[in-house]
Structures are given as structure tokens and as C-alpha cells.
């Protein structure tokens, strides 16, 4: 909107008289130096005016809390500190945690010994199981042997054995007949004196032996033909029964060995479970020890702090809040009737006092606010120098066109005369410069004449200046001017080659 400028003759005369007096009175003395703030004129978007405001907030906020209970031993960070991811913000007392780790290590060692003993018992039980199985096999072999012997007793002599016995009798009979004939002849010869007594006795002895052999062969044949005796049958049956008892005993040993193996397996499983539990307890204790340090999960600036040394804390209780403030955001309450004019990625002018920055729409809420009926629009704003702070209230306007113009803060314009003017800074002096003004955008006037891009003008303190006053830019003003953005690049407050005080937004 354009602004009209009423005639102010009295003010001009007063200003002229004051200037004349000032010149006359100070002709012989060094002129006073006035401390002011300055800014650089630049071309900026001419935004549509929207009466929107919101509160700055960190773009991302991360609560930080301990994961275990304990007592705070040290605190290493405070509000406003810039921290990197992984930095230790605070630490709990670790005496109890270290004791838990030591106890857990001892429990693991004891569990290892128990597990080794249980495995050794299982090995011995399996060896006993194998020995019992071998005993069963041996007992079964003895049963089979006893049963075969019994069957042999019950079956009697085989045909081959009977034939052999008969052959033995026949041979013995022949030998007896021959010996008898020889003995008879020898006796006759002895009686006739043709044979010695010794020779006769030998023949008689041979006969007796042949007779005995024949008798033995006949008895063996009789035994073979008669079969086993009752006592032999009983003895064979007893041998079979004894062998069967042996196999029963062997099977009982196998059952005992199997039970021992099962018991040993149960012991190993129990020992393994105890070992696993001990390892878990040890790992938990070691993990809790590492959690005694409170590390920053992200890089950023500490926004809040609720921790002090000696404090007893609980897991999950928020101790710090870390925020990303090199980028800020503001939620703008846009009337639902205008929300169709907003898009993600759209540029928005955000103003804080006399400084304007360009933000970008990052989110359109999918629902209206229950209390106001407006729709929240999230806008992200770059804050590389960290000079804008969460909690500050800003005004916003959405860029409606691509038109640009020279914008200067409204407070830089002096309107005490017939025409508005500003004070340019030239060689550290205030130079009164008449300007032509256009519309007012977000507390900034569009300048359509009198200034050009790059001119330095006084912002704060212009209402106390006179043409030609010496100027000094305050340190605070220069710092603020360095952080002012917009569409022009940022720069530091400096003095140019002509000694002109300057500060870039």
C-alpha cells in the first residue's frame, strides 16, 4: 500500500536551524560520533501479505534419557551446548554395575565347570550303555551255545558217529582174533619147547590188550547206540537256563545304562541352561555398564536439561532435549479456505523483527485444528548462524508472484519532512537521501527511487541523525546484520575501502 507524506514545514525549519546551530557551535570542535545499526539494500521478493504468525521450533527435537536406573555421578553438558552424536552428556555411578559384572563372570565360570562335569558324566554313561549292549550280545551267544549243546544231547549220536563206533568194534574184533590165534600158537610152541617163555608171555599180553580194546569199543558202541543219560540232559538244560539268566541280567544292565544316559542327558541340559542363563546375566550386566554413560543420539544443540549430580534417575525419564536449530520450523495456522493456495516446496517469507528469511513449505497437515478450524502448514527455515532461537514469534507471508523489488525496513525511513528520506552511510558519515516509496510488505517499504542495490543505510538510530553526522556501527548491530538473510548472500560487518561502515544481511 502506498503512503502519502504530509507537509511538515515546521519540522524542516527546525531541522535546518538545528543543523545551522550545530554547525556554528561545533565549528571549532571535533563532531560527535553516533552509534547506529546499518543494513545493505538488496532486491527481494514482493510477497503477498498474509497476517500469519507462529512460534519457531527446532526442526527436530530428540529426547535423551538413561536406559537404566542409577545415581548421576557426573554431568558434562548444559543448555545451549552444541554436541555431536555419541558425545557423553552424563554418567551414572558404576560401582554396583561393576560388581554385578564381576558376580556374573564368576557365575559363568561356575556354569562352565558344571557343564563340563555333566558332559563327562554323559560320556561315561554312554560308555556303560555300550558295555551293557555288548554284555547282552555275549549272553545271547552263550544261550545259543547252551541250546545247541542241549539239542545235541537230546538228539543223541549221529549216524556217522554210530558208524564210527561200529567200525572201531570191528577193528578191535579183528585185532583180538589175530592176537588170540597168535597166543594159541605161541602157547603150543612154548609147550613143545620151541618158544621161549618171554616170547610166549608177550603173545599172551598182546591178546589181553586186544581183548580190552575190543571191550572198550563194544562199550563205546553201546553208549553211542544208547544215547545221552538223564544226567547229561539235566546238565544241558541247566546250562541253557543259566545262559538265559545271564541274558536277563545283561538286559537289566542295559536298562540301567539307558537310565543313566537319560539322567546324564538331563544333567547336561540343566547345566547348559544354567550356563546360558549365566551368559545372559553377564551380557546384561556388561550392557548395563556401557549404558551408564548417557550418549547423545544425534548431533545438535541442547535445548532443555533436567539432570544434576547426585540425582537418582529412572530409566526412560527425559534428561535432555537435543534439537536441530541450524534449521528451524514454524507451524502456520492457515485458514482452511486458503489452504488450496499452499503447496509443499513453496517459498515463504519469514520475518523476525527487521530481518526476513526465505523458508520452504515442508508439510501440509491432513486435518484441521479442532479449536480454530485452521490447517497447520509446516515451514522450514535455514538458521546457519544459530541467531534465530526456538520460541521466538515470527510473521510469515507466502510468495504469490516472482516480482522483486528493493525493500528497506520501515524504521529506516524518516518521514518528518515533506518527502521521506533515509540516511546512507558514506565514508562513515550519514548522508540524508530522499527516497520514493511503494507498497509496504511485512514491515518493509518497497523503494522505487533514491537507492540502488548495495547501498548501506542506517536502520536503528536514523531518527537521531543529522546530515553529515559521523557514524559508528555497534558490534551487536554488525553481528545481527551478518546473520540477516533473504535473497542476497550473507556477509560480515566490515569497513570498505573508503572507510564506509557496512553490514550485509
C-alpha positions as CSV (number, residue, x, y, z in Angstrom):
1,X,0.0,0.0,0.0
2,X,1.4,3.4,-0.9
3,X,1.8,6.1,1.8
4,X,1.2,9.9,1.5
5,X,3.6,12.3,3.1
6,X,2.0,15.5,4.7
7,X,3.9,18.8,4.5
8,X,5.9,19.5,7.6
9,X,7.4,23.0,7.2
10,X,7.9,23.5,10.9
11,X,9.9,20.3,11.2
12,X,12.1,21.2,8.2
13,X,12.8,24.7,9.6
14,X,13.5,23.2,13.0
15,X,15.8,20.7,11.4
16,X,17.5,23.4,9.4
17,X,18.0,25.7,12.4
18,X,19.3,22.8,14.5
19,X,21.7,21.9,11.7
20,X,22.9,25.5,11.4
21,X,23.3,25.8,15.2
22,X,25.1,22.5,15.3
23,X,27.5,23.7,12.5
24,X,28.1,27.0,14.2
25,X,28.6,25.6,17.7
26,X,30.9,22.8,16.6
27,X,33.0,24.5,14.0
28,X,36.0,24.6,16.3
29,X,35.5,21.1,17.9
30,X,35.5,17.5,16.8
31,X,32.0,16.4,15.8
32,X,30.3,13.7,18.0
33,X,30.1,10.1,16.6
34,X,26.7,8.4,16.7
35,X,26.5,4.6,17.1
36,X,23.9,3.1,14.8
37,X,22.9,-0.1,13.1
38,X,23.0,-0.5,9.3
39,X,21.8,-2.8,6.6
40,X,22.5,-3.4,2.9
41,X,19.8,-2.6,0.3
42,X,19.0,-5.6,-1.8
43,X,16.4,-6.9,-4.1
44,X,13.8,-9.2,-2.5
45,X,10.6,-10.9,-3.5
46,X,7.4,-8.8,-3.2
47,X,5.3,-11.2,-1.3
48,X,1.5,-11.2,-0.9
49,X,0.6,-10.0,2.6
50,X,-0.8,-12.7,4.9
51,X,-1.4,-12.0,8.5
52,X,0.2,-15.2,9.8
53,X,2.4,-15.8,12.7
54,X,3.8,-18.7,14.6
55,X,6.5,-19.8,17.1
56,X,9.9,-21.0,16.0
57,X,10.8,-24.5,17.0
58,X,13.8,-26.8,16.4
59,X,13.3,-28.7,13.2
60,X,13.9,-31.9,15.0
61,X,13.8,-32.5,18.8
62,X,15.1,-35.7,20.3
63,X,14.5,-36.5,24.0
64,X,17.5,-38.2,25.7
65,X,17.1,-40.5,28.7
66,X,19.0,-43.2,30.5
67,X,18.1,-46.8,29.8
68,X,18.8,-47.9,33.3
69,X,18.2,-46.7,36.8
70,X,21.0,-45.2,38.9
71,X,22.6,-42.2,40.6
72,X,24.2,-39.5,38.5
73,X,27.9,-39.3,39.0
74,X,28.8,-36.5,36.5
75,X,27.1,-34.1,34.2
76,X,29.1,-32.9,31.1
77,X,26.7,-30.8,29.1
78,X,24.5,-27.8,29.7
79,X,21.7,-25.9,27.9
80,X,22.9,-24.2,24.8
81,X,25.9,-26.6,24.3
82,X,26.5,-27.9,20.8
83,X,27.0,-31.6,21.0
84,X,28.0,-34.3,18.4
85,X,26.3,-37.7,18.1
86,X,27.9,-40.1,20.5
87,X,29.2,-37.4,22.9
88,X,28.8,-38.4,26.6
89,X,26.3,-36.0,28.2
90,X,26.3,-37.5,31.7
91,X,27.4,-40.7,33.5
92,X,25.9,-42.8,36.3
93,X,27.8,-44.2,39.3
94,X,29.1,-47.6,38.1
95,X,30.2,-49.3,41.4
96,X,27.2,-51.5,41.7
97,X,27.2,-52.2,37.9
98,X,30.9,-53.3,38.0
99,X,30.1,-55.6,41.0
100,X,27.3,-57.2,39.0
101,X,29.6,-57.8,36.1
102,X,32.2,-59.5,38.4
103,X,29.5,-61.7,40.0
104,X,28.1,-62.6,36.6
105,X,31.6,-63.6,35.4
106,X,32.0,-65.9,38.4
107,X,28.6,-67.4,37.7
108,X,29.6,-68.1,34.1
109,X,32.9,-69.8,35.3
110,X,30.9,-72.0,37.7
111,X,28.4,-72.8,35.0
112,X,31.2,-73.8,32.6
113,X,32.6,-76.2,35.2
114,X,29.2,-77.7,35.9
115,X,28.6,-78.2,32.2
116,X,32.0,-79.9,31.7
117,X,31.3,-82.3,34.6
118,X,27.8,-83.1,33.2
119,X,29.2,-83.8,29.7
120,X,31.9,-86.1,31.3
121,X,29.1,-87.9,33.1
122,X,27.2,-88.3,29.9
123,X,30.3,-89.7,28.2
124,X,30.8,-92.3,31.0
125,X,27.1,-93.2,30.9
126,X,27.2,-93.8,27.1
127,X,30.3,-96.0,27.6
128,X,28.4,-98.0,30.2
129,X,25.5,-98.2,27.8
130,X,27.8,-99.7,25.1
131,X,29.3,-102.2,27.5
132,X,25.8,-103.3,28.6
133,X,24.8,-103.8,25.0
134,X,28.0,-105.9,24.4
135,X,27.1,-107.9,27.5
136,X,23.6,-108.6,26.1
137,X,25.2,-109.8,22.8
138,X,27.6,-112.1,24.7
139,X,24.8,-113.5,26.9
140,X,22.8,-114.3,23.8
141,X,25.7,-116.1,22.3
142,X,26.0,-118.2,25.4
143,X,22.3,-119.0,25.3
144,X,22.7,-120.1,21.7
145,X,25.7,-122.3,22.6
146,X,24.0,-123.9,25.5
147,X,20.9,-124.5,23.5
148,X,23.0,-126.1,20.7
149,X,24.7,-128.4,23.3
150,X,21.3,-129.3,24.8
151,X,20.0,-130.1,21.4
152,X,23.0,-132.3,20.8
153,X,22.4,-134.2,24.0
154,X,18.7,-134.7,23.2
155,X,19.4,-135.8,19.6
156,X,22.0,-138.5,20.6
157,X,24.7,-139.9,18.3
158,X,24.5,-139.1,14.7
159,X,24.7,-141.9,12.0
160,X,28.2,-141.1,11.3
161,X,29.1,-141.4,15.0
162,X,27.3,-144.8,15.2
163,X,29.2,-146.0,12.1
164,X,32.5,-144.9,13.5
165,X,31.7,-146.7,16.8
166,X,30.8,-149.9,14.9
167,X,34.0,-149.7,12.8
168,X,36.0,-149.3,16.0
169,X,34.4,-152.5,17.3
170,X,35.1,-154.4,14.1
171,X,38.7,-153.3,14.1
172,X,39.1,-154.3,17.7
173,X,37.4,-157.7,17.0
174,X,39.9,-158.4,14.1
175,X,42.8,-157.4,16.3
176,X,41.5,-159.7,19.1
177,X,41.1,-162.6,16.7
178,X,44.6,-162.2,15.4
179,X,46.0,-161.8,18.9
180,X,44.1,-164.9,20.1
181,X,45.4,-167.1,17.2
182,X,49.0,-165.8,17.8
183,X,48.7,-166.5,21.5
184,X,47.4,-170.1,20.9
185,X,50.3,-170.8,18.5
186,X,52.8,-169.3,20.9
187,X,51.5,-171.5,23.8
188,X,51.8,-174.6,21.7
189,X,55.3,-173.7,20.6
190,X,56.2,-173.0,24.2
191,X,54.8,-176.3,25.4
192,X,56.9,-178.1,22.7
193,X,59.9,-176.1,23.8
194,X,60.1,-174.2,20.5
195,X,59.4,-170.8,22.0
196,X,60.9,-169.0,25.0
197,X,58.8,-168.2,28.0
198,X,59.2,-164.4,27.3
199,X,58.0,-164.7,23.8
200,X,55.0,-166.7,25.0
201,X,54.2,-164.1,27.6
202,X,54.4,-161.3,25.1
203,X,51.9,-163.1,22.9
204,X,49.6,-163.6,25.9
205,X,49.9,-159.9,26.8
206,X,49.0,-158.8,23.3
207,X,45.9,-161.0,23.4
208,X,44.9,-159.4,26.7
209,X,45.3,-155.9,25.3
210,X,43.3,-156.8,22.2
211,X,40.6,-158.2,24.3
212,X,40.5,-155.0,26.4
213,X,40.4,-152.8,23.3
214,X,37.5,-154.9,21.9
215,X,35.6,-154.5,25.2
216,X,36.2,-150.6,25.1
217,X,35.0,-150.4,21.5
218,X,32.0,-152.5,22.3
219,X,31.1,-150.3,25.3
220,X,31.5,-147.1,23.3
221,X,29.3,-148.6,20.6
222,X,26.8,-149.4,23.3
223,X,26.9,-145.9,24.7
224,X,26.6,-144.4,21.2
225,X,23.6,-146.5,20.4
226,X,22.0,-146.0,23.8
227,X,22.1,-142.1,23.6
228,X,22.6,-139.4,26.4
229,X,21.9,-140.1,30.0
230,X,19.3,-138.3,32.1
231,X,22.1,-136.5,34.0
232,X,23.5,-135.2,30.7
233,X,20.1,-134.0,29.7
234,X,19.6,-132.3,33.0
235,X,23.1,-130.7,32.9
236,X,22.5,-129.4,29.3
237,X,19.1,-127.9,30.4
238,X,20.7,-126.3,33.4
239,X,23.4,-124.8,31.2
240,X,20.7,-123.3,28.9
241,X,18.8,-121.9,31.9
242,X,21.9,-120.3,33.3
243,X,22.7,-118.7,30.0
244,X,19.1,-117.3,29.8
245,X,19.5,-115.8,33.3
246,X,22.7,-114.3,32.0
247,X,20.9,-112.6,29.2
248,X,18.2,-111.3,31.5
249,X,20.9,-109.8,33.8
250,X,22.6,-108.3,30.7
251,X,19.3,-106.7,29.6
252,X,18.8,-105.3,33.1
253,X,22.2,-103.8,32.9
254,X,21.2,-102.2,29.5
255,X,18.1,-100.7,31.1
256,X,20.2,-99.3,33.9
257,X,22.7,-98.0,31.4
258,X,19.9,-96.3,29.4
259,X,18.5,-94.7,32.5
260,X,22.0,-93.5,33.4
261,X,22.4,-91.9,29.9
262,X,19.0,-90.2,30.2
263,X,19.9,-88.9,33.6
264,X,23.2,-87.7,32.3
265,X,21.5,-86.0,29.3
266,X,19.1,-84.3,31.7
267,X,22.1,-83.1,33.7
268,X,23.8,-81.8,30.6
269,X,20.6,-79.9,29.6
270,X,20.2,-78.4,33.0
271,X,23.9,-77.4,33.1
272,X,23.6,-76.0,29.6
273,X,20.5,-74.0,30.7
274,X,22.4,-72.7,33.7
275,X,25.3,-71.7,31.6
276,X,23.1,-69.9,29.0
277,X,21.4,-68.0,31.8
278,X,24.7,-67.1,33.4
279,X,25.9,-65.8,30.0
280,X,22.7,-63.8,29.6
281,X,23.2,-62.3,33.1
282,X,26.8,-61.5,32.3
283,X,26.0,-59.9,29.0
284,X,23.2,-57.9,30.6
285,X,25.5,-56.7,33.4
286,X,28.1,-55.7,30.8
287,X,25.5,-53.9,28.7
288,X,24.1,-52.1,31.7
289,X,27.7,-51.0,32.5
290,X,28.0,-49.5,29.0
291,X,24.6,-47.8,29.5
292,X,25.9,-45.9,32.5
293,X,27.1,-43.2,30.0
294,X,24.3,-41.1,28.5
295,X,25.3,-40.5,24.9
296,X,23.8,-38.0,22.5
297,X,21.8,-40.0,19.9
298,X,22.0,-37.1,17.4
299,X,24.1,-34.0,16.8
300,X,22.5,-30.7,17.8
301,X,22.1,-28.1,20.5
302,X,20.9,-28.9,24.0
303,X,17.5,-27.2,24.4
304,X,16.5,-28.5,27.8
305,X,18.2,-30.1,30.8
306,X,16.7,-31.9,33.8
307,X,19.7,-33.6,35.4
308,X,22.2,-32.8,38.2
309,X,25.0,-34.6,40.0
310,X,23.8,-36.9,42.8
311,X,20.3,-37.2,41.4
312,X,18.6,-40.6,41.3
313,X,17.2,-41.2,37.9
314,X,14.9,-43.8,36.4
315,X,15.2,-45.4,33.0
316,X,13.2,-43.6,30.4
317,X,12.9,-40.2,32.2
318,X,13.9,-37.4,29.9
319,X,17.2,-35.8,31.0
320,X,17.9,-33.6,27.9
321,X,16.3,-32.5,24.8
322,X,18.6,-32.1,21.7
323,X,17.3,-30.0,18.8
324,X,18.5,-29.3,15.3
325,X,18.5,-25.5,15.3
326,X,20.6,-24.8,12.3
327,X,17.3,-25.5,10.7
328,X,14.1,-24.3,12.3
329,X,10.4,-24.8,11.6
330,X,7.2,-22.9,12.3
331,X,3.7,-24.1,12.1
332,X,1.5,-21.5,10.4
333,X,-2.3,-21.6,11.0
334,X,-3.7,-21.2,7.5
335,X,-7.4,-20.7,7.1
336,X,-9.0,-23.7,5.6
337,X,-10.5,-21.6,2.8
338,X,-6.9,-20.6,1.6
339,X,-5.2,-24.0,2.0
340,X,-5.6,-24.8,-1.7
341,X,-3.2,-21.9,-2.4
342,X,-0.4,-23.6,-0.5
343,X,1.9,-26.4,-1.8
344,X,4.8,-28.4,-0.4
345,X,8.1,-26.8,-1.7
346,X,6.5,-23.3,-1.9
347,X,8.7,-20.4,-0.7
348,X,7.5,-18.4,2.3
349,X,9.0,-15.1,3.7
350,X,9.6,-15.3,7.4
351,X,10.3,-12.1,9.3
352,X,11.7,-11.7,12.7
353,X,11.9,-8.0,13.8
354,X,13.6,-6.3,10.8
355,X,15.1,-9.5,9.3
356,X,13.4,-11.5,6.6
357,X,14.4,-15.0,5.5
358,X,13.0,-17.4,2.9
359,X,11.6,-20.6,4.2
360,X,10.1,-23.6,2.4
361,X,6.8,-25.4,3.0
362,X,7.6,-29.0,4.1
363,X,4.3,-30.3,5.3
364,X,0.5,-29.6,4.9
365,X,-1.5,-31.1,7.8
366,X,-4.1,-33.6,6.6
367,X,-6.7,-32.3,9.1
368,X,-8.0,-29.1,10.6
369,X,-7.2,-27.9,14.1
370,X,-10.1,-28.8,16.3
371,X,-10.2,-25.5,18.2
372,X,-9.5,-22.9,15.4
373,X,-10.6,-24.7,12.2
374,X,-7.3,-23.7,10.6
375,X,-4.9,-26.1,8.9
376,X,-1.3,-26.2,10.0
377,X,1.4,-25.6,7.4
378,X,5.0,-26.5,8.4
379,X,7.7,-24.2,7.0
380,X,11.4,-24.9,7.4
381,X,13.8,-22.0,7.7
382,X,17.6,-22.2,7.4
383,X,19.4,-20.9,10.5
384,X,23.2,-21.5,9.8
385,X,24.4,-18.9,12.3
386,X,22.0,-20.1,15.0
387,X,21.0,-16.5,15.7
388,X,17.2,-17.2,15.5
389,X,16.0,-19.1,18.6
390,X,13.3,-21.6,19.2
391,X,10.4,-19.9,20.9
392,X,10.6,-16.6,19.1
393,X,7.4,-15.5,17.3
394,X,7.8,-14.8,13.6
395,X,5.5,-13.4,10.9
396,X,5.0,-15.1,7.5
397,X,3.8,-14.3,4.0
398,X,3.6,-16.6,1.1
399,X,5.3,-15.6,-2.1
400,X,2.5,-15.1,-4.6
401,X,4.5,-14.0,-7.7
402,X,8.0,-13.8,-9.0
403,X,8.2,-10.0,-8.8
404,X,11.0,-8.5,-6.8
405,X,12.0,-5.0,-5.6
406,X,14.2,-3.1,-3.3
407,X,13.0,-3.5,0.3
408,X,14.2,-1.5,3.3
409,X,13.0,-1.8,6.9
410,X,10.2,0.7,7.7
411,X,12.1,2.0,10.7
412,X,15.0,3.1,8.4
413,X,12.6,5.7,6.7
414,X,12.3,9.1,8.3
415,X,9.1,11.0,7.4
416,X,9.4,14.2,9.3
417,X,9.7,16.3,6.2
418,X,7.7,16.8,3.0
419,X,9.4,13.8,1.5
420,X,10.6,10.6,3.1
421,X,14.3,10.0,3.3
422,X,16.9,7.6,4.7
423,X,20.5,8.0,5.8
424,X,23.0,6.4,3.6
425,X,26.4,5.5,5.1
426,X,29.2,7.0,3.0
427,X,32.8,7.3,4.4
428,X,31.5,6.7,7.9
429,X,29.1,9.7,7.6
430,X,25.3,10.0,7.4
431,X,24.1,11.2,4.1
432,X,20.4,12.2,4.0
433,X,18.9,10.7,0.9
434,X,15.4,11.2,-0.3
435,X,13.6,8.1,-1.5
436,X,10.4,7.2,-3.3
437,X,8.3,4.6,-1.6
438,X,5.9,1.9,-3.0
439,X,3.9,-0.6,-1.0
440,X,4.5,-1.9,2.4
441,X,5.5,-5.6,2.6
442,X,5.9,-7.2,6.0
443,X,7.1,-4.0,7.7
444,X,9.4,-3.3,4.8
445,X,8.9,-0.5,2.3
446,X,9.5,-1.0,-1.4
447,X,11.9,1.7,-2.6
448,X,11.2,2.8,-6.2
449,X,13.7,5.6,-6.3
450,X,16.7,7.1,-4.5
451,X,18.5,3.9,-3.7
452,X,20.3,1.1,-5.5
453,X,21.3,-2.4,-4.7
454,X,24.3,-2.5,-2.4
455,X,23.7,0.9,-0.7
456,X,24.2,0.9,3.0
457,X,21.6,2.7,5.1
458,X,21.0,3.3,8.8
459,X,18.2,1.1,10.3
460,X,18.2,1.9,14.0
461,X,19.1,5.3,15.2
462,X,18.1,7.2,12.0
463,X,15.6,9.4,13.9
464,X,18.5,10.8,15.9
465,X,20.8,11.7,13.0
466,X,21.5,14.8,11.0
467,X,23.0,15.1,7.6
468,X,26.8,14.7,7.8
469,X,26.9,13.1,11.3
470,X,29.9,10.8,11.9
471,X,28.8,7.2,12.4
472,X,29.9,4.2,14.3
473,X,28.4,0.8,13.7
474,X,27.8,-1.0,17.0
475,X,29.3,-4.5,17.4
476,X,25.9,-6.0,18.2
477,X,24.4,-4.3,15.2
478,X,27.2,-5.6,12.9
479,X,26.7,-9.2,14.3
480,X,23.0,-9.0,13.6
481,X,23.5,-7.6,10.2
482,X,25.8,-10.5,9.3
483,X,23.1,-13.0,10.1
484,X,20.3,-11.3,8.1
485,X,19.5,-13.4,5.0
486,X,16.8,-13.0,2.3
487,X,17.8,-13.4,-1.3
488,X,21.2,-11.8,-1.0
489,X,24.2,-13.7,0.3
490,X,25.3,-13.3,3.9
491,X,28.4,-11.4,4.9
492,X,30.2,-10.0,7.9
493,X,30.1,-6.4,9.1
494,X,33.2,-4.6,7.7
495,X,34.7,-1.3,6.7
496,X,35.1,-0.8,2.9
497,X,38.0,0.7,1.1
498,X,36.5,4.2,1.6
499,X,36.2,3.7,5.3
500,X,32.4,3.1,5.0
501,X,30.7,1.2,7.8
502,X,28.7,-1.7,6.3
503,X,26.9,-4.9,7.2
504,X,25.3,-7.5,5.0
505,X,22.1,-9.1,5.9
